[in-house]
Amino acid sequence: MTDYFQGNLPLASVAQTQRTVNSTMIQTDDTSEQLARTIAAAGSERKAGEILLLKLAGVSYLSDYFVMMTGYSRVQVRAISAAIEDKVKTELQRRPLRTEGKAEGSWVLQDYGDVIVHIMMPKEREFYNLEAFWVHAERIPLPNSDDGEDNPR
């Protein structure tokens, strides 16, 4: 085993760095919230129903925000997804890191890193019930958002 050990390794196993206060941490949360609100607005423009904005920052390390919304047909789910991509690209110059489910159109997930978007058909939204799973997350109120009362089921 000593044949594989190299003797000229650094003495400290962890690099020592000088800790500085970074003011971008405050801006990151604001940027994430702005992105989440832009996504919600794009969904609303395409008549998405039951738009829900959850702040996960204090609950999970997966993402800062989840934005969940309902599309009432596969075509509408895809249209909402495309509208979100276009609006975010135009206003914030960002693209999703990954998009899944666009071909099927029943549940599209867009991952922007700090914000994850779920666009689901009513059946999928009811079955997976992500709102119940993330019940400890803070719900952020949105202006002009509906609660699904007037939408068909």
DRENDRENMI-998778 format. One record per residue (C-alpha): residue in three letters; z, y, x. Coordinates in pm, whole numbers, padded with zeros to 5 digits, always signed. Layout:
N
alaZYX/...
END
This chain:
153
met+00000+00000+00000/thr+00055+00237+00291/asp-00313+00194+00379/tyr-00404+00402+00072/phe-00145+00676+00117/gln-00276+00989+00280/gly-00019+01182+00480/asn-00166+01531+00452/leu-00075+01598+00089/pro+00090+01926-00006/leu+00469+01917+00001/ala+00509+02055-00351/ser+00364+01844-00627/val+00325+02144-00854/ala+00147+02455-00737/gln+00370+02762-00735/thr+00225+03057-00921/gln+00361+03397-00993/arg+00447+03436-01361/thr+00314+03751-01520/val+00334+03881-01871/asn-00003+03845-02038/ser-00074+04081-02326/thr-00374+03875-02444/met-00141+03633-02622/ile-00091+03892-02896/gln-00462+03958-02917/thr-00539+03585-02940/asp-00346+03550-03265/asp-00518+03860-03407/thr-00856+03726-03299/ser-00783+03388-03455/glu-00676+03548-03781/gln-00984+03771-03782/leu-01202+03464-03731/ala-01024+03276-04011/arg-01062+03570-04250/thr-01431+03610-04161/ile-01483+03240-04234/ala-01304+03272-04569/ala-01517+03575-04658/ala-01837+03387-04574/gly-01727+03098-04794/ser-01645+03335-05078/glu-01990+03494-05050/arg-02142+03149-05108/lys-01916+03091-05409/ala-01682+02842-05244/gly-01385+02759-05462/glu-01017+02716-05390/ile-01027+02889-05051/leu-00705+02828-04863/leu-00602+02979-04531/leu-00319+02801-04348/lys-00150+02929-04033/leu-00073+02623-03821/ala+00033+02803-03504/gly+00404+02729-03552/val+00353+02381-03693/ser+00086+02212-03481/tyr-00093+02247-03151/leu-00428+02136-03302/ser-00534+02481-03409/asp-00400+02823-03503/tyr-00555+02822-03851/phe-00714+02585-04102/val-00953+02724-04359/met-01015+02488-04651/met-01259+02542-04934/thr-01445+02351-05201/gly-01819+02325-05258/tyr-01932+02178-05588/ser-02248+02003-05466/arg-02373+01866-05135/val-02628+02145-05119/gln-02357+02407-05172/val-02134+02249-04905/arg-02420+02272-04654/ala-02504+02628-04764/ile-02141+02736-04718/ser-02139+02578-04373/ala-02458+02759-04274/ala-02331+03091-04415/ile-02009+03058-04213/glu-02201+02987-03893/asp-02433+03283-03952/lys-02160+03533-04039/val-01935+03432-03749/lys-02228+03439-03506/thr-02338+03783-03630/glu-01998+03952-03657/leu-01794+03779-03385/gln-02061+03629-03155/arg-01906+03281-03176/arg-02045+02940-03256/pro-01850+02631-03357/leu-01756+02402-03071/arg-01843+02108-03292/thr-01969+02048-03646/glu-01936+01717-03827/gly-02051+01587-04166/lys-02343+01821-04229/ala-02587+01534-04286/glu-02369+01372-04555/gly-02269+01703-04710/ser-01954+01583-04886/trp-01713+01711-04618/val-01821+01940-04338/leu-01579+02014-04056/gln-01643+02306-03822/asp-01425+02335-03514/tyr-01401+02680-03359/gly-01111+02577-03137/asp-00849+02817-03271/val-00975+02778-03630/ile-01081+02457-03800/val-01285+02477-04121/his-01293+02207-04390/ile-01560+02242-04660/met-01518+01959-04908/met-01648+01836-05240/pro-01375+01822-05509/lys-01346+01442-05493/glu-01288+01442-05116/arg-01048+01733-05134/glu-00840+01561-05400/phe-00846+01223-05223/tyr-00749+01344-04873/asn-00517+01621-05002/leu-00486+01803-04670/glu-00283+02078-04835/ala+00001+01830-04892/phe-00018+01707-04533/trp+00014+02063-04398/val+00278+02173-04650/his+00493+02325-04372/ala+00214+02560-04265/glu+00226+02922-04378/arg-00024+03005-04654/ile-00203+03333-04585/pro-00301+03521-04903/leu-00665+03622-04929/pro-00800+03914-05130/asn-01035+03814-05412/ser-00963+03444-05372/asp-00953+03222-05676/asp-00721+02934-05729/gly-00983+02708-05875/glu-00905+02774-06241/asp-01256+02882-06341/asn-01446+02628-06134/pro-01589+02305-06276/arg-01428+01979-06172/
END
